[in-house]
Structures are given as C-alpha cells and as structure tokens.
Amino acid sequence: MRQGQMNETEADVVIVGAGPVGLTLAAELRLHGVRALVLERLAEPTGLSKALGLIGRSVDTLDCRGLLGRFHARGAVASPSLLHFSMIPLDAAKVDGLGLRGVFIQQAVTEEILAGIAAERGVPILRGHEVVALDQDDEGVSLHVSGPDGDRRLRARYLVGCDGGSSVVRKQAGIGFPGIPPTFLLRLGDVTLADGLTPPDIPGLRVPLIPLGGGYYRVVVTEPYPDGLDRDAPMPLDELRASIRRVNGADVPVSGARWLSRFTDSSRLAGSYRAGRVLLAGDAAHIHLPAGGPGLNTGLLDAFNLGWKLAAQVQGWASPQLLDTYSAERRAEGERVLLHTRAQGALLGFASNERVTALREVLRQLLQFSEPVRHLVSLMYALDTRYDTGCPHPLAGRWRPDLALTAGAERAAELGRGILVDLTGDGVIARLGSGSLGHRWKDRVDYATAAGPLPPTDGAPVAALLVRPDGYVAWAAAADDLDADGLRHALRTWFGS
C-alpha cells in the first residue's frame, strides 16, 4: 500500500490534523505497532511558522526518543537570554541546575522533520481530507470525510482530534470548551523591510523584529481588542502597518509580507480530553496567549503522554484506568498553562496602566532573585510537572533523573519501552522482579542498573525507580521500602497484567 492510501478503511486510530502534535502522535503510535492514519484538510503544508522554537520538557522527550539531533541539525540552540514573563526578562543563567534546553527552529521545519519521521514509520497521511461528521459506539468511531475524490466513510477504533482551536472533532464529540473572551488583539507578520534595511538601521525602533532568514522578520504588535472586529476577514498589510505605527510611535518601512495573522489572549480549556473513543490533543484541547511559546511544547507533551497509553489500549494490555490518566494528567497541565498565560496577559495591562505598571515593577524586582525565576521558568516549560501516579515517593510522577544506565537501556527509551532502574548495586530489584518482570512484562519493560546512590529527592533516598515510556517516573522506593508487592502493583497499573 502506498503512503496516503488506505482501503475504506479500518484503522486502529485516526488522527485529524497533520500539524506537529498529530504527526508526533502518529509516529508514537507506529512506534508501538499501532495502525495510525492521519487526515489533514489542507492539500499541502503551508510552510508558515507560528512557533519559532522548542523549549523545555518537549526537548528532553525528543532526546529520549533519540530524535533531538534531527532538530539541532536544522535549528540553533536557543539562548536563555530570550526568556521572559510578559516581556519582563527572566535570567535563567542565575539559576543553578535548572536543566532548561531549547532549539530555535521554525514550526514549518519542525513539521517537516516530524512528517519525515512519520513517513519512515509508515504512517499514511491523507491530505485534502476534512472531517464532516462523526459518531461513535462501543466498538469504535465512524467518520464522514470529504476529500478530493468525494465523500467517504472511515472507521477507527479510536479518534484523536489534533485539529486546532476550532476543532471539528471536539465540537462533533460534544466536548465543552469553556474559557474567557479576548481583551487584546495581536497582529503578526513575517515581513520584509524596504531598501534592504535591517532593524539597527531604523531609529527609535520600539517593536521587536526577529530575523527569520531570507530577509524576513517576525513582528508582533499588541493593542486593545477593537469593537466590531471581523476575525474571519483577511488582514491586509496596511492594517499591520497602521498597528505598528500606533505601537511604535512612528512608521516602520515594511515593504511586504509572506504571512499575516491575528490572534488574541482568549483562553479556553476542554472540559475533558476524552469522550468515549474520541480524544483531544494540542490546540484542540487548549488555547491561550502564546506568551513564551507554550502551545507547541504543551501539545507535543500531550502526544507523548497519549501515544503509549492509547497503544496499550489498542493492543489489549492496558489496565482499565490507564487511558483515563491521559485526560487527568494532561488537563491538569493545561490548567497550569492557562494560569501563567492569563497572568502574563493581565500584566500587559491595557486597562489600568498605572496599577499594572506598579505590579510589573514589583515583579521585575522579585525576578532579580533566583528562586522566583526558577519557579516561573519551571512552570512555563513543564520542568516541575508532577503527575499523580499513586506512589508516595517524592520522585514518583516527576521527569526521570539524569542517570548513566547500563547499555541498551537508552535504546529501550528510544523504542518507547518502560525501564526498571536498579540503584542498589547488588541486584535486589532483579530478585524482587524475578518470576514477574522476567516473564509477564518482558515485552514492555527493560531492566537496567545505574551507579548509585541518586541524590535524595525532597529528602527521600532512592534505591529503585520505574520509568514510563513518556519519561516520567511511575514508581520509586528507598532501600528500606523495597517490596515485591509494591513493585508489582506499579507494573500492573502502568504496564498491564
């Protein structure tokens, strides 16, 4: 079967949307042997880039999958000096052990790389296909799809909407999308400057012009939300020029643009990320002010969290509650993203300038100290995420610690397998797992040793840990608390029976 072809079809999972989130999810599902089909309403990629980088835990997850080098080869290491909270600089260099990594790479390139990975894994992508309607039953989801060759019906065991803030999948599934309306409007343009000028040539420039290469610059200007705006009407270049003039206080010699767009500080969060056999990820589940670039990174983490759990459900080895943990874990993270993006929107302060100016100054003073910077950077880029895994150890639910594992264990992470890490130095964990790990979970979990001891987490020592396929710790225990029942309960919870 050629890529892009599938019979009238049955797929394990249909994904709607071939953006970065949909492509990542499709690649993850294929990694676990699940038949995934991607539907995309656009006939071709736009080549345009809303996001300009990857930063935070999504970078670490790509690294775990052995994919980060592909992004480094096409981008540049992001500078910590670019970090800000509502345009108040965040000096991450003053925070020891933060572990924040980033790649400055345009979204169009990110999509191209992810599409290549999906193609390598045999994912069919049907472009020019739009979902018109859907209905689900106890066995699966039926889709009415409009494509270049007319209408067709598709059938899947599960459906995932990665189709953006106006998600057809979310609406058809009846999932609510509560939130708050916009208070200001942001106009974006990828523009050229007249007569070969560069930003240093423009006196008194007060709006940032970010170089994108090829003579193009990204400009974003923010103003109060205007009455009577038709959001669906195309934005002419003169509208952007006028907005730049008002914000900058003078004209900027913009000569042309390859992309113009409007967006707002409206923020919404899906009432649930799951309705039966229909799930949501990325902007279909959460929209917000793109302050600090959290949207793409949050969406990629949605995909990595969902991929292995949905694969386990399809393959029949998941515990009854495993797929439900996707909505519980990722919706809580969506709430945290809305928390900091709404706060940043309020600090832009078009409504009470003097009060907001005072608040910004107090915050600027606080951000001269390392701990407030640590807190905000960790919140914005998911460095402090902790899922409720049911294990009381302070390391459980957090991102896996940086350990030098035995040969082959990192390959297990690249393949999306779990890893049971033994830090005891005398094989205690191997003996605890004998007769269970060696047989019941050997196709899902690899055993590894690492040089210990690991520094205590919140004062609690660590002798062993079980790492989930998405890189988060499912279970951990100190030497005094090691017992076979606790380990086997964690294995059954996260890796089936």
Secondary structure as UniProt FT lines:
FT   TURN            3..4
FT   STRAND          10..16
FT   HELIX           20..31
FT   TURN            32..33
FT   STRAND          36..40
FT   STRAND          53..55
FT   HELIX           57..64
FT   TURN            65..66
FT   HELIX           68..74
FT   STRAND          76..77
FT   HELIX           80..82
FT   STRAND          84..85
FT   TURN            86..87
FT   STRAND          88..89
FT   HELIX           92..94
FT   TURN            96..97
FT   STRAND          102..104
FT   HELIX           107..120
FT   TURN            121..122
FT   STRAND          125..127
FT   STRAND          130..136
FT   STRAND          141..147
FT   TURN            148..149
FT   STRAND          150..161
FT   TURN            165..166
FT   HELIX           168..172
FT   TURN            173..174
FT   STRAND          179..180
FT   STRAND          184..193
FT   HELIX           194..196
FT   HELIX           199..201
FT   TURN            203..204
FT   STRAND          210..213
FT   TURN            214..215
FT   STRAND          216..224
FT   TURN            227..228
FT   TURN            231..232
FT   HELIX           237..248
FT   STRAND          254..264
FT   STRAND          267..269
FT   STRAND          274..275
FT   TURN            276..277
FT   STRAND          278..280
FT   HELIX           282..284
FT   STRAND          286..287
FT   TURN            291..292
FT   HELIX           294..315
FT   TURN            320..323
FT   HELIX           324..348
FT   HELIX           353..366
FT   TURN            367..368
FT   HELIX           370..380
FT   TURN            381..384
FT   TURN            394..397
FT   TURN            407..408
FT   HELIX           409..414
FT   TURN            415..416
FT   STRAND          418..422
FT   HELIX           428..433
FT   TURN            434..440
FT   TURN            442..444
FT   STRAND          445..450
FT   STRAND          454..457
FT   TURN            458..459
FT   STRAND          460..462
FT   STRAND          464..467
FT   TURN            469..470
FT   STRAND          472..477
FT   HELIX           479..481
FT   HELIX           484..495
//
